[in-house]
Amino acid sequence: MQETYLGEFQEIVMLAILVLDDNAYGVSIQKELKQRLNRDCSRGALHTALTRLQEKGLISSEMGGASAVRGGRRKRYYTVTNKGKVTLKAAKDSRDVMWKAIPNFSLKTV
Amino acid sequence: MSDPIRPPKYFHRFLKWFCHPDFYEELAGDLEEAFEENTAEYGPKYARAKYRKEVFKLFRPSVFKEFRFNYFTWISLDMLKNYLKIGFRNLRKDKISASINIIGLSLGFVSALVILLYVHRELQVDTSFTQGNRVYRLINDERPHSETGRLLATVGPPFAPTLASEYAEVEKAVRLRYTENVVFKAGEHQYYENDVIYADKDFFHLFSFALAKGDPASVLAEPNSIVLTPEMAQKYFGEEDPIGKSILMNEETPLQITGVLKEDPKQTHLDFDFLISFETFRVPYGYPVTLESWGWISFHAYVLLTEGTDPLAFDQKLAEFAKRHMFTDRPVRASYHLQALSDVYFRSQDMMNSGEHKHGNLSYTYGLLSIAFLILLVAGFNFMNISTARSIRRAGEVGMRKVLGARRINLIVQFISEALAISTISVLLALFLFELTRDPLFAYLNWQIDFTYQDYLIMIPLLIGGTFLLGVLSAIYPSVLLSSFKPLQVLKGKIKSSSVEMNIRKLLVVLQFTITIGLIVASLLVSQQMEFIRNKDLGFDREQVISLQMRTDDFLERYPLGKQLFSRHPQVIGVSAGDVINGDYGSVPITPAGAEEGIAMHWMGGYFDYCSTLGLEILEGRDFSHAHPMDSLHGIIINESAQRVFGWKEALGKELQVNSNINGQVIGVVKDFHIHSLHDPIEPMVMTVPRTHMQNIILRLKSLEGMDDLLATLREDWVQIAPDLPFQFSFLDDSVNLQYESDQQFSRLITFFGGLAIFIAGLGLYGLIAIISSYRIKEIGIRKVLGASVMNIYVLLCRNFILMVIIANAMALPLAWWVINGWLNQFSYHTEPTYSIFVWAILISLGIALASLSYQVVKTALANPIKAIRHE
């Protein structure tokens, strides 16, 4: 299949969606990134990434049910598509290949 | 919670406005959820700030809805490039119009730049003090209590300290006493100084001037302390550190230098080179007062009110305070008020004693601003006229663009962006011109502005705004006009200037010339008034009188020798001593014998032969004279106005009490002379031999020829009279003229900028006729073939413009008359505008119009008709 380019931020967003399983929506993804990676991202930046990923067909989304909080507005839940999972896996594999090829890797930086 | 905390309303609305509906529910929900959590965790303030930030960050193209008039297709980068390319090609094709547009606009911008810089500086005065908004000056208003009452910028010396000690609202109080003619001596350096202030120790608390050396809280605390400006430190001590050194004041008081300011005081009404601690101040010799005299109204007093004090409420308390201290056993004679520091510079012209500090003139400042605006208007009209006149040449392009699918809005954007490009070029050129001409221009206009590059920073927003505004405003009309062309007509070549367009062009030319003629009349009238001031007989001889400053306690012991030495020179025809006429005298109560209440009158001091030396005309009686030594104790000379006020038929021999301590008799009456500037009417005045030390020797000269030689010999004599004092002389003319400084300034400015406006308008006319005559070339060719003379053609082409200039004259002259009369009425004595001024204005405006028109018109008229007709 055709190789899909994946930005670093997009990759992390996809991983966060997988971590959150069936509770991945805007605020929870932002929180996940903050808690695990201590990374602040604005809702605007996240929106751009999610839109791009959807355009590429790597994630899909659907609206959830109404809730009492958040002004009664519905959430949009995101899930990673099969194509997305394949792309993620391919990205990880290609990195592993490179990692393994490094001779005498030491964590000590020069 | 009954009233839940909501996200910022306007930001939510903003989001709703720009957000694509597909995303709105999700995004608004997410933001609100985050907001609720943040509110719970960090509080509403943080949550709101976060919400606002998030909305801003969502303001990105991927979130936008499709706007109804898609704003983003009006302007596309590629089209903009094309517009500019075509625009520049058009500029190149028609160099005359282009350069007229650009030169006119940049001259307009330069004027605006210079004027704005000046006005900005003026409005900045006294704004830099950290607590300035709580500083007030105490003023003294006698007018509600008596007909001859005065409005004074000063109060008695105990007023401010007592006020501070009795009212908690007053945090600090500072008295200032201005002093002139002080001799300072440090080592070899000895000079007269005029800008010296005695100031209380909290001076720097109220006026936060930065000190380069010394502690602001204590520099003025001790007696005999003095603080210098850097300029004076340099003048007396050169590169040495002056701190701790001593400087001798008036040959007797050594002062210790405790501080040096960081910068020379600028942009403040306070006019000083030296600050001496108030403790050092001694009541001058012969003054019948002490520092406890509430009636010695010669001290500027400033108070710093505590934070939160309502100045209006505190102002009310001053009446009670004054009654308690000053009017316990007599009727109230004066009201006291607070004057905000920000009003001191611009709003104290009418106050007595306010002449000691610097002043701004608000009407001149606003007058200048309107001149800047008018010049920009004239330049903008040029742009509009030339663009519309050239529209026919651009019609083909407009038609083609329309055929290719350009909408009207695109064409408007095109022409506006072209105009913006031109105005940007003009601004850049203006900056370059400004940089180039700044120093000579400021020198010519007599502005002591030291320009720093920070000033550019201040002007950047103004410049960008101005560029944009002028570009857009002057392009709106031409672009609407151009974009209205119907493609079919245009491409068939059937386009003609519409009559509306012609009328608008005429209207703009008329307005331009109205403005220009107005400025011509104004500058002619202002210079006529200046001429009037120069030539007006002031009642004394101002040209051939010089004064020598001699400030010393033994003035009277030295004076006879001086008089003897100076009188030897055949050039010197009179020697006396006393006050110089500069509009700055004390005002004291004068009480005729038998009257209860004195009348406030100006009090001048002169020695023997004072009137004859100044050239005052004595109507009755005689001058102060050596032959009557008692004159120095009891002799009083009054002016006609004083005689009128007293209502005396015969004044000689009448008894008067001056300032409650001098009793004397009137020995002479002088013809009214202008003791003040021509702004003010002549007021009653009495003259005695001064009880205090005199400071000036006054010489009357036969003529001004050989002045240099005379000064050299006077200088030699001086060494015998006062070897310990510097030789310093001034012409009476100069001190008189100082009173008209701001008027002269205004005269220079209006002449200069008026000239500039005339030039720009002439330039516009020149450009316009070039375009118009090129359209009519064929018509003119045919007319010539049919026998029209060059003169016929000339009249044909110029007729309309001359008519417009005449209409402009008809509009401008009454308007200018009305405005300028208001200005003239500021002067109690002013010139009557003569008809010749209006004739001149008409001639000048017609001359300029004809000069701008003639070259092109004659060129067109002389052209060989064959060429014109064979065209095509």
Interface residues (C-beta under 8 A of the other chain):
Chain A: Y25 G26 V27 Q30 S42 R43 G44 A45 H47 T48 T51 M63 V69 R70 G71 R73 R74 K75 R76
Chain B: F23 E25 E26 L27 A28 G29 D30 L31 E32 E33 A34 E36 E37 K53 E54 K57 L58 F59 R60 S62 V63
